[in-house]
Amino acid sequence: MYSVCMPIISHIIKSNRAEANSQQPGHLKCLNKLGNLMEKKKRRGEWTRRTKRTWNFDGRTKWTRRVDKI
């Protein structure tokens, strides 16, 4: 099961990247950061909407990765 949401988000980010570089509005900057983050994470494995948060013993939050089977 492949997450349908991801390509759409990354497409939006790519199309907005040029505009974000020129005027840097807040929401586009945020989207851009999200895009870069997703690209980095995707290299380490497929991140999906089913990714969930767990808490470490020291109180910080940690994201756990679930790889979807195709």
Secondary structure, DSSP 4 states (H G I P E B T S, - for coil): ---SHHHHHHHHHHHHHHHHHHH--HHHHHHHHHHHHHHHHHHHS---TT-EEEE-TTS-EEEEP-PPP-
